[in-house]
Amino acid sequence: MPRLTLVIGGILTLLGILAYVLTAAASVTALIPALVGVLLIACGLVAQRRPAARPHAMHAALAIALLGALGSLMQVVKLGDVFAGTAERPAAVIVSTVMFLLLVFFLVMGVRSFRAARRARSGA
């Protein structure tokens, strides 16, 4: 999970920076995926370098991912407007949708990882 956390964090950081640059720095909110990505990278690094803190760092990463997914959801619901050509800020909707999908994938993988670890501990 720490490695996946670093990968997802890196992708989100790159996504945020690209969104900011490609929208001609029109809004600082384009950097939100980068902020989420940097926070995930920090959690991933803590988990890799301090094995005793790994469960806490991964829980923090999943909490960040959940908040990020919920926060991006308000733009994701406007995806139909992008396809209809009526979206006010199509780039924001697309970036938010990519962020949402990455974070939901990360959440699913994290929950699966925690469930597997619990089963391994209990011997079942």
C-alpha positions in Angstrom: 0.0 0.0 0.0 2.8 2.6 0.7 4.0 2.2 -2.9 0.5 2.6 -4.3 0.0 5.6 -2.1 3.2 7.2 -3.6 2.1 6.4 -7.2 -1.4 7.8 -6.7 0.0 10.8 -4.9 2.5 11.4 -7.8 -0.2 11.1 -10.4 -2.5 13.5 -8.6 0.4 16.0 -8.1 1.2 15.9 -11.8 -2.5 16.2 -12.6 -2.9 19.3 -10.5 0.2 21.0 -11.9 -0.8 20.1 -15.5 -4.4 21.4 -14.9 -3.0 24.7 -13.5 -0.6 25.2 -16.4 -3.0 24.1 -19.1 -5.7 26.4 -17.9 -3.3 29.3 -18.0 -3.2 29.6 -14.2 -6.8 30.8 -14.4 -7.6 29.5 -10.9 -5.6 28.3 -8.0 -8.2 25.6 -7.4 -6.7 23.7 -10.3 -3.9 22.8 -7.9 -6.3 21.0 -5.5 -5.3 17.5 -6.9 -1.7 18.5 -6.4 -2.4 19.3 -2.8 -4.1 16.0 -2.2 -1.3 14.2 -4.0 1.4 15.9 -1.9 -0.5 14.8 1.3 -0.7 11.2 0.0 3.0 11.2 -0.9 3.8 12.4 2.7 1.7 9.5 4.1 3.4 7.0 1.7 6.9 8.2 2.7 6.1 7.9 6.4 4.7 4.4 5.9 7.8 3.3 4.0 10.4 4.8 6.3 8.7 4.1 9.7 7.2 0.6 9.7 5.8 1.1 13.2 3.8 4.0 11.9 2.6 2.3 8.7 -1.0 1.5 9.8 -1.5 5.1 11.0 0.0 6.6 7.9 -2.2 4.4 5.7 -5.3 5.3 7.7 -4.4 9.0 7.3 -3.9 8.4 3.5 -7.3 6.8 3.2 -9.0 9.6 5.2 -7.3 12.1 2.9 -8.5 10.1 -0.1 -12.0 9.9 1.2 -12.2 13.7 1.8 -10.7 14.3 -1.7 -13.2 12.0 -3.4 -16.1 13.6 -1.6 -14.8 17.1 -2.4 -14.4 16.3 -6.1 -17.9 14.7 -6.3 -19.6 18.1 -6.7 -17.8 18.6 -10.0 -18.2 14.9 -11.1 -21.9 15.2 -11.2 -21.5 17.9 -13.9 -19.9 15.4 -16.3 -23.1 15.2 -18.4 -22.8 18.9 -19.0 -19.3 18.4 -20.5 -20.6 15.8 -22.9 -23.6 18.1 -23.8 -21.2 21.0 -24.3 -22.8 23.2 -21.7 -20.3 23.0 -18.9 -19.0 26.3 -17.6 -15.6 24.9 -16.7 -15.1 21.6 -18.5 -11.5 21.3 -17.5 -12.4 21.5 -13.8 -15.0 18.8 -14.3 -12.6 16.5 -16.2 -9.8 17.0 -13.7 -12.2 16.4 -10.8 -13.5 13.2 -12.4 -10.0 11.8 -12.9 -9.2 12.7 -9.3 -12.4 11.1 -8.1 -11.7 7.9 -10.0 -8.1 7.6 -8.8 -9.1 8.2 -5.2 -12.0 5.7 -5.3 -9.6 3.1 -6.7 -7.2 3.9 -3.9 -9.9 3.6 -1.3 -11.0 0.3 -2.6 -7.5 -1.0 -2.6 -6.8 0.3 0.9 -9.9 -1.3 2.3 -9.0 -4.6 0.7 -5.5 -4.3 2.1 -6.8 -3.7 5.6 -9.2 -6.6 5.4 -6.4 -8.9 4.2 -4.2 -7.7 7.1 -6.9 -8.3 9.6 -7.6 -11.8 8.2 -3.8 -12.6 8.3 -3.6 -11.5 12.0 -6.6 -13.5 13.0 -5.3 -16.6 11.2 -8.6 -17.0 9.2 
